[in-house]
Amino acid sequence: MNTISYKTVSANSATADKKWVLVDAQGETLGRLASRIAFILRGKHKPHYTPHVDCGDNVVVINAEKIKLGGSKSWTKEYVRYTEYPGGKRVATAEEVMEKHPTRILENAVRGMLPKNRLGRELFRNLYAYAGSEHKQEAQKPQKLDINIIK
């Protein structure tokens, strides 16, 4: 038996085949969409997935303001932040966040599904979310991806 053919292939930054992907978020549920985007950003859909390397694709999300939230989450889900001053706790509902920053809900959901380390911060930089149907990555020619195919 030839054992040379059984070598494990480990991706690195030079061999990672990074592509640009376009995802339309219109009518999609927040959690399901965020988990599939995190899956693509991480590179788990590729045969040469390596856990410690950024081998995922760059994801451009359009129509982020048209995401659905299940049940009563739009007025009961709270986003809490702290200003670092005494009594500086700020609480906003999902409706309030969507009015001011339509892409922030999706970004927070995807960030929470990525690793909490240097690699996760690097992977998050590969996400480009836009509220409308226009985006600034036309030069990269992103390919439209049906997000429901990814499991």
N, C-alpha and C positions, 0 to 999 in steps of 0.2 A: 504494500500500500504506500502511495506517495504522500508523505506527511507535509511536504512543502505546499501543497495546494490548500491546506487547512489553516493558513495564517489568518489571524484576525486583522481586519482592515480598520484602522482608527483614523478618523477624519481630523484634519487640522485646518487652520485658516487658509492655507493655500489650496487644499483639495476640496474644501466645502463648496458645493455647487449652489450658490445663493441665487435665487430668482426673485422677481417682483411679482406680487400677487395682488389682485384687486378684489375686494369683498364688498358686496352691497348689503348693508345692514337693515334695509327697509323691511319691516314686518317681522324681524327675527326677535326671539326672546333673548334677554340680556345674558343670562347665565350660560345658556347653550352656545351662544355666539362667542362669548368670551373664552370658554373652555376650548373651543375649536381653534380660535385665533392663537391662544397660548400654545396649543399643540403644534401649529404651523410655525410659530416663532421659535419654538424649541427645536424643531427639526425632526420630531418623532415620526413623521410620515415618510422619511427617507430611509433607504436601505442601509446607508452608512451612518446612522445616528450614533453620535458619541456624546455621552452625558456631560463632559467637561469642556466642550467646544461649542462655539456659536456656529452651528451648521444649518440653522433654520432659514426660512425665507423672509424677505422684507414684505410687510403686509400694509396695504393702503385700504382703509375702510372709508366708504362714502355713505351718506345718509344716516349718520350716527344719531341724529335727532329723531329718527323714526323708529327707534328701538322700542319694543314692547316690554313692559314689566308685568309679571303675573299677579293676579289678585289685587289686593289693596296696597301693594308695595310702593306705588307712586306717592302716596301720602303718609305711609307708616314707616318706610325705610328711612333711616337717618344716617347722615354723614357727619361725623364728629371730627373736629380739628381743634388744635390748641395753639394760641398765639404766643405762648411762652411768657405771658404776663399773668399776675394773680387775677383770678376770675376771668381768664381769657378763653374759656371753653365756648366754642361756637358750634351750633347744631343746625343743620339744614336738611330738609326733606328732599327726596329724589325729584319732586316737582320743581322745587326752588333751584336745585342744581342744574336741572335741564333747561330752565329759563335763562340762567346766566351763562353756563358753559355746557352746551349740549354734548360735547365729546368726553367730558370728564367722568361721567358715570361708566362709560365703556372702558376708558383708560384705567380707572381704579379697579374694575373687575378683572381686567387682563393682568394688571400688575400684581394683584393678589394671587393669581394662579401661576406666576413664574417663581423661580427660586429666589430666596431671600439672601442673595449674596452678590458678589461682583458680576458674575455671569448673568444673573437675573436683571441687573441694571443695564448691562450691555445689550441683552436681548430686547428689553423694553424700548431701547432707542430705535429698533427696527419697525416699530409700529407708528403709522401715520394715520390719524383719524381726522375726518372732516365732517362738518355738520351737513353740508349740502352735497349735491351730486358732482360738483367740480373739485378737482384736486390739483396739486402742484407737481405731481410726478409723471406728467405725460412723457417727458424725455426718457424715462426709464422703461416705457412701454409695458406696464404691468398687465399680466394675463388675468382675465376674469375667471374667478374660481367659484363654483357652486359649493358653498360652505356645508351644505347638508350631506355631501358625499363623505366628508371627513368624519370618522367615528372616534 
